[in-house]
């Protein structure tokens, strides 16, 4: 811990073991007891030890901060359909290409609410949807409807992750907004229902989930120490 915040440090790690530096406010709770529902506002300042751009020694694994439902949490025996509203980073080979025309990795403002009832309507034809997704024309025709049902909205951020930036999320029942350094970067009428828990983390995982039916999860080697530093964290109720 630092005087006005915390540095989450991920030491050099092996792909043979999950390494995670994390703080949260839901440890030991069942998902129904997670403390946050809209309307909420999260604000904080953050910086990273490495950038996420391709090149020499980029940030490796996943990292970020915001609210989520911890779908595979140890306190619940049954995995949950994911809900999240956050700033989220993933390095290659991660490929979570859930938003049309956006890459499946990078530093993003993002939300998802796969817990919606509308999501269940796609379940019986999921194999067909993934097969159709292999055709570019059919993918561009059908995926926007699937994406909306999943409550997915994303925006890729092009900024220096090693500099301090002020991040803010306004999470309301009828929509969500994200700001960086006081400038709006994403707005949507989609909004996870909750309850969700706050999390800030950095780890050595990767994930592959695509509309074309590609799935995979694993761990990465982290050659050098890397970290996420956060400060001035505030979570407020808003009208």
Steps between C-alpha positions, in 0.01 A plus 500: 500500500603860433399810701223597256438172319647161415747342261395153385823320409525194279851353533659293223266205453482165326225382267475196725329695779237772531653818647264779603533827693150618592285704736123468514203550731317169449734235643303237691161619371247314289419684177159610625680681784738700279481862617438707185195570288432799278504793534871517589797715402856367516791739470872443547843579363716224359821420316682185392863392494478408130302605197266266320621573149674233301876530511776438745375361831133612503267447796423129512175331611186681612446799727250769585247636747125538531203284595426136411317190623806268520334231282724215614534611863583244764203595720252377238490142373326594173671737253300810419443672170741796504404852600760778511550873458864602513827603341649175375836408347600175330820423311536258210436212466174603667226540243165594653349646185148566628451847346458535126807645322709527817807289585475228762784644708633840608411766758125559495204659668243221494183342636317170464178365645458141385259446790217660306195288419542596134831313495323169557314532170827444315605192698313237290655628177845590634681237285325634191589860588867407542498312170343800325762722663767339282346678201594870513171606344283291732709602801447869428129436452422297811763594759372854580177341626688244708732768634206712612336201671828439687507862612846543348640847435872585466740775403875455445720761671817629335698652787826457686412254776819581693382860562255589773144536367170576672238233426128521574197276447140610545285189529125564494198279455425637154853543366870541566775755427879494521748790521880526487662822622159666502425417136210267407619193312196269497126525563234232464145421603623158611554450872570187709235439763724378780563437775871532421822532696786744460829355379845628397751241383792398285571136411657265245185356339374506144164406348363434153126538440384587149172507304653241268507240778863525609547445875810469711649596834852484633792662677798698374863533600570844652868579446533820705316638800195700396249697703181704514493801731169657605424805715211721614244221462141613558174307462190718542127457464355736240155601390 
